[in-house]
Amino acid sequence: MESFEQLTKRQQNVYDFIRDKIRGRGYGPTVREIGEHFKIRSPNGVVCHLKALEKKGLITREANRSRAIQLAGDPLGGRGLPLAGRIAAGVLHEAIEQDEEIDLGRMFDTDDRDLFALEVSGESMIEDQIADGDYVVVRRQSTARKGQIVVAITDEGEATLKRWFPEKGRVRLEPANASMKPIYVKNAKILGVLVGVVRKVD
């Protein structure tokens, strides 16, 4: 979801340029390209605008990667995402690695190596509109905000899709199904955070 609150005119123009490049050719501009387009001589001047857009939640950037500017919440790009396996949206269950790809058209930026897909098994997230057989798209990261839907791994190596609630001395993995109870674990590792859900319609 795009938000343009409190953008300066130059920040808006830079954002529009980034968005047009990503949508037009599938990847973002370099700092140099932005500088040349807007006649900004100093790379630091460009970086200041990028930091402002990042802080306002409109773009994301990855350190040490060329052309790593992406639109937050509006990724566009190639066609295949790695299908990493099946994830339990029910009881805890082992995550199975798979070497396949799932075609999600132009909905997600498949050049983003931090995105992967999982097939959902179970009904524990049904009240968040995530059903058995759906595919979830996950951004690989090790931290999450309280209440975000995450792929979490316990010390026993079991994986599940739940809402993340760190508590004193434990973690509560909360289902979105009134008939199911939360899972409490002492230690849990976040593999990634949910960014999208794809439902296969026959």
Secondary structure, 3 states (H helix, E strand, C coil): CCCCCCCCHHHHHHHHHHHHHHHHHCCCCCHHHHHHHHCCCCHHHHHHHHHHHHHCCCEECCCCCCCCCEECCCCCCCCEEEEEEEEECCCCEECCCCCEEEECCCCCCCCCCCEEEEEEECCCCHHHCCCCCCEEEEEECCCCCCCCEEEEEECCCEEEEEEEEEECCEEEEECCCCCCCCEEECCEEEEEEEEEEECCCC
